[in-house]
Amino acid sequence: MERSSHGDGRWDPGELAAFGEGAVIEPTVLVFHPASISVGAGVYVGHGTILKGYHRNEMRIGAGSWIGEQCYLGSAGGLTIGENVGIGPGVRILTSEHEEEGPEKPIIEAAVRFDPVTIEDDADIGIGTILLPGVTIGRGARVGAGSVVTADIPSLAVAAGTPARVMRSRGDG
């Protein structure tokens, strides 16, 4: 199988689909397919983060959101981050994965499945968390550090673990 480079990740703010007023993307952030990425006003993206756009689907980061250092945000399947979302350092968000097509075929050569991830307004994703393809994090939900999210987390829920499980509602005190 022939491999090719995706480029060096260097970018210019004018290449983004949108770049809101007061947004800060640190100099060591790598951006791929910038035309598929929209960044809202007042967004912060920390050092060493990779914003991996794709030639189809979009990455949208809502106003006032904060993304910590050394995150990986992949948007091949589509990624929507609402407003005022906190994403801790080292978070990984995946929107695609290889299908398993049987033991005779290497997984890396299998078909790729694309599935969007949505993080609704006011949610908080703890340091080192992994969000797998197809999940939605509800409005105001909180996901604990180091969690692996394999299923939707409802609004105002507090979830943690591997796999992440809802522990309580933020409305419960």
Wavefront OBJ file of the C-alpha trace (Angstrom):
o trace
v 0.000 0.000 0.000
v 1.375 3.381 -1.001
v 1.539 6.036 1.724
v 1.674 9.794 1.363
v 2.181 12.781 3.635
v -0.711 14.860 4.939
v 1.531 17.941 4.941
v 3.332 19.728 7.734
v 0.332 21.296 9.499
v 1.475 24.878 8.947
v -1.430 27.211 8.363
v -2.547 30.795 8.183
v -5.702 32.146 9.921
v -7.051 33.262 6.536
v -7.195 29.623 5.432
v -9.749 28.692 8.113
v -13.448 28.625 7.207
v -13.951 31.093 10.086
v -11.661 32.636 12.698
v -13.558 34.572 15.369
v -12.483 37.808 16.970
v -10.152 37.326 19.915
v -9.487 33.665 19.166
v -6.021 32.398 20.088
v -4.388 29.398 18.461
v -0.905 28.923 19.890
v 2.033 28.855 17.424
v 2.802 25.140 17.892
v -0.727 24.001 16.956
v -0.835 21.936 13.756
v -3.850 22.437 11.471
v -4.753 20.125 8.582
v -7.442 20.961 5.992
v -7.997 24.420 7.537
v -10.806 25.259 5.080
v -12.990 22.695 6.909
v -12.411 24.259 10.362
v -14.416 27.107 11.951
v -13.180 28.723 15.168
v -15.540 30.988 17.116
v -14.819 34.242 18.921
v -12.714 34.037 22.055
v -11.642 30.419 21.514
v -8.293 29.301 22.950
v -6.337 26.331 21.520
v -3.272 25.267 23.521
v 0.275 24.409 22.469
v 0.953 21.158 20.650
v -2.686 20.486 19.759
v -3.562 18.944 16.392
v -6.715 20.146 14.629
v -7.143 17.424 12.005
v -9.677 18.664 9.506
v -10.680 16.516 6.581
v -11.614 17.074 2.948
v -15.238 16.299 3.819
v -17.248 17.118 6.959
v -16.415 20.017 9.256
v -14.928 20.921 12.609
v -16.787 23.709 14.388
v -15.492 25.144 17.656
v -18.006 27.431 19.355
v -17.337 30.829 20.884
v -15.636 30.975 24.253
v -14.413 27.368 24.210
v -11.036 26.413 25.700
v -8.919 23.534 24.357
v -5.895 22.531 26.406
v -2.414 21.598 25.336
v -1.531 18.497 23.312
v -5.063 17.550 22.270
v -5.955 15.655 19.102
v -9.234 16.666 17.469
v -10.054 14.618 14.378
v -13.024 15.625 12.277
v -13.142 13.161 9.382
v -16.635 12.171 10.536
v -17.604 15.680 11.632
v -16.935 17.412 14.948
v -19.097 20.045 16.630
v -17.920 21.691 19.834
v -20.473 24.057 21.346
v -19.948 27.372 23.092
v -18.100 27.717 26.397
v -16.825 24.132 26.328
v -13.727 23.195 28.331
v -11.487 20.474 26.885
v -8.595 19.506 29.143
v -5.020 18.881 28.023
v -4.311 15.624 26.212
v -7.913 14.924 25.158
v -8.376 12.775 22.031
v -11.516 13.069 19.900
v -11.959 10.481 17.143
v -14.665 10.597 14.471
v -13.559 7.689 12.306
v -12.310 4.143 12.764
v -11.490 1.102 10.685
v -14.141 -1.607 10.444
v -13.219 -5.148 11.375
v -13.563 -7.245 8.235
v -12.296 -10.585 9.457
v -8.959 -12.111 10.429
v -7.685 -12.542 6.856
v -7.543 -8.772 6.210
v -5.297 -6.355 8.116
v -7.435 -3.851 10.002
v -5.443 -0.942 8.547
v -6.671 -1.975 5.065
v -10.326 -2.283 6.121
v -13.046 0.219 5.240
v -13.232 3.340 7.387
v -16.450 4.217 9.220
v -17.170 7.923 9.805
v -19.357 8.987 12.741
v -19.703 12.547 14.090
v -18.946 13.671 17.635
v -20.900 16.492 19.269
v -20.047 18.302 22.486
v -22.902 20.588 23.459
v -22.605 24.036 25.098
v -21.098 24.429 28.573
v -19.726 20.860 28.789
v -16.354 20.026 30.351
v -14.070 17.210 29.197
v -11.356 16.203 31.707
v -7.652 15.835 30.999
v -6.647 12.760 29.003
v -10.196 11.748 28.078
v -10.886 9.892 24.819
v -14.155 10.421 22.915
v -14.876 7.662 20.397
v -16.766 8.076 17.102
v -20.497 8.760 17.262
v -20.841 10.088 20.818
v -22.685 13.173 22.008
v -21.797 14.938 25.242
v -24.898 16.782 26.451
v -25.186 20.413 27.475
v -23.424 21.144 30.756
v -22.177 17.568 31.178
v -18.877 16.867 32.889
v -16.594 13.965 31.933
v -13.912 12.985 34.446
v -10.197 12.864 33.700
v -8.914 9.814 31.843
v -12.351 8.558 30.828
v -13.080 6.668 27.609
v -16.464 7.728 26.261
v -18.110 5.020 24.136
v -21.760 6.130 24.438
v -23.726 9.373 24.729
v -23.565 11.326 28.003
v -26.809 13.181 28.829
v -27.065 16.881 29.607
v -25.931 17.888 33.108
v -24.550 14.391 33.794
v -21.283 13.735 35.602
v -19.593 10.716 34.035
v -16.243 8.994 34.498
v -14.438 5.716 33.961
v -13.451 3.287 31.252
v -15.910 3.031 29.699
v -17.451 6.243 31.029
v -20.591 5.756 33.091
v -23.003 8.372 34.435
v -22.406 8.756 38.169
v -24.893 11.517 38.982
v -26.546 14.625 37.632
v -25.086 18.062 38.304
v -28.608 19.021 39.397
v -28.413 16.515 42.290
v -26.025 18.737 44.254
l 1 2 3 4 5 6 7 8 9 10 11 12 13 14 15 16 17 18 19 20 21 22 23 24 25 26 27 28 29 30 31 32 33 34 35 36 37 38 39 40 41 42 43 44 45 46 47 48 49 50 51 52 53 54 55 56 57 58 59 60 61 62 63 64 65 66 67 68 69 70 71 72 73 74 75 76 77 78 79 80 81 82 83 84 85 86 87 88 89 90 91 92 93 94 95 96 97 98 99 100 101 102 103 104 105 106 107 108 109 110 111 112 113 114 115 116 117 118 119 120 121 122 123 124 125 126 127 128 129 130 131 132 133 134 135 136 137 138 139 140 141 142 143 144 145 146 147 148 149 150 151 152 153 154 155 156 157 158 159 160 161 162 163 164 165 166 167 168 169 170 171 172 173
